[in-house]
Amino acid sequence: MIKTIVVLFGVSFGSLSAMGADMTNRADNFSKSDEATGRQTSAPNQQITRAGSQPSSVGAEANFTGRVRVDMIWPADAGITASGALVTFEPGSRSAWHIHPAGQRLVVVSGVGLTQEWGKAVQEIRPGDVVWCPPGIKHWHGATPITAMTHLAVTGTAEGKNVDWMEKVSDEQYKSR
C-alpha cells in the first residue's frame, strides 16, 4: 500500500524513505525550458510508483473520529502542487472540521459517505461523485453510520501547507441529516 501524507492527515510513522526513493529527484525529471524561447529542451521521464510499495497508515486520532486508513499515492512536488491519497473511512468514522488553503477535490470510489460544509446540511456522497472543497471553506467528510466509504483526495498545497485542522465533528452534527 501507499504511505500517508504527513501534513494532510497528521499521521505519525517512520521514515518516508521508501516514498522518497521514488520521489526525491522527481523535479529533476521535468522538462527544462530555454529561457529565451520558452521551448522545451528535454522531455520529462514517466515515473511509476508500484501499488503495494508503500504501507498504509492510520488516520491520526486528533484529526479523525473512528477508524480511518490513509494510503498515500503521491506528494505535492515541483511537478504538481497537489497531493493525492486514498482515504478509507470505516462505518461511523469521519474527519474533524478542517479547511484547505488551496482547496481539495474528493472522488468517491466506493461505499457511501457524508460531507458537510459549515452552516449547511449534511450531504450523502456515492461512488463517482466529485466533491470540490474550495480554499478556506470549513468542512468535514466521512462514512455513513452503517457503510464504509473510500475517496481519492486530491489536495492543493499553498506555501507548503495543505490543511488546517479544527475541532472534531460532534455526534450531534454527524447525525443531523
N, C-alpha and C positions, 0 to 999 in steps of 0.2 A: 504494500500500500504506500501511499504518498505521505510525506511529512507535513505537519501543520504550519500555518502562518503564525509565527510567534506573536507579532504585534496585533494582528487582527483578532486572534482568538485567545490571546493571553495564556497560552498553554506552556507549561514548563516541561522540558525534556532535554535530553542530552544534545550533543553537538549536531550541527546541521551539516557535518562533513559529507555525508552521503549525497545530500542535495547539492552541496557546494561543489562537489566534483563535477556534476553535470552543468552547474550554472555559473561557476566562478568566472570563466572567460567569455561568457555569453556576449557581453557588449562588444568584445573584440571581433566577433563573427558577423557583425552587421556591416552593411555596405559603407564604404568611405566615399566622400564626395570631393570632387575637385572644387576648391573654394572659388575659383574664377568662373567656372561654367555651371557648377551645381550638379554636374553629371556624375553618375556612379563610376567609381574607378575599380571596384571589386565587388563580386557577388557575395551575399550572405551565405552562410552554411546552414543547412537544415539541421535541427537537433531533435533527438528523440530521447525522452525520459521514459524508461520502460515501466509499464504497470507492474506493481509489486516491488519496485525498487526502493520505496520509502515506507517506513512504518506508519501506521495510523496513530493518532493521538486523541486523548480525551479532552473535551472542552473544559476550560477552567471553571471551577465551582463558583468563583466570583462573578463570572460572566454568563453563566447558564444555570437553569433550573432543570434537574433531571439528567438523564444520560444522553450525552452528545458525543459523536465521533467526528473528527475532522481529518480529512485526507487532503494534504497539500498537493496541488497539481503543478502550479508554477508561482514563483515570487514576482513581485514587481521588480523591474530592472531597467536598464538603459533602452532596451528594445520595446518595452511596453510598460507604462506606468500603472498597471493594474495587476493584482494577484488573482489567482484562481484556486478554489478549493471545493471539494465535495463535502458537504456537511450533512450528517445523518442525525436526526432527532428521533429518539425513541418516543412511544406514546406518552403524552403529557409533558414532554420536555420543551424548553424554549430558551431563547436568548434573553438577556437583560435588555432594557431600553438602551438604545445607543444611536449615535449619528455617525455618518461618514463624511469627512471633509471634501472628498471628491466623488461621492456617490457610489452606488452599488447596484448591480443587476443580479437578480436571483432567477435561475431557471429551474423549475421544479422537475425532477427527473423520475421520482417515484413516490408513492404514498399520497397522503392528503395532509396539508399543512394549514397553518393560520398565520396571518400577519396583521399588524395594526400600526397605523400612523397615529401619533399623539393627538388626542381630541377627536378621533374619528372611530367608526365602527370596526370591529374585528372582521376580517375577510377570510374566506376559505380559498386555498390555492391548491391546484391539482397538476398532475404531470402535463408538461407542455406550456403551462402558464409562465410568463415572464413578468417579474416584478421589478420596477425601476424605483429605487430609493434615492431621491435627489440629494445633493450635498446639503448637510445641515438639518435634515428632517429627522426628528426623533421617531424611532420605530422599534418594533421587535418582530421576530418570526420564530416559528417552531412547528411541532407536530400537533395533531388534534389529540384529545384525551384518549382515544382508542386506536389510532393509526399512526405508525411511524411515517416520517417524511424525509426525503433526501433532496437537497437542491445544490446546484452548482452556483457558487457565489463568485462573481467577478467584481472585485473591489478596487476602485481607484485609489491612488496614493497622491497626497499633496504635501509637499515639504517633508517627506519621509514618514507621514502618518496616514493611516487608513481608517481608524475608528476611535471614537471617544465613548467609552463605556459609562453607563449611568446606573440608576437603581434597578433592582430586579423587578420583573413584572409580577404583580401580586396575583394570588389565586383568583381574587375577585375580578381583576382586569382580564385575566386569561379566560375566565368563564363568562364574560359579559356579552357574548354574541347571541 
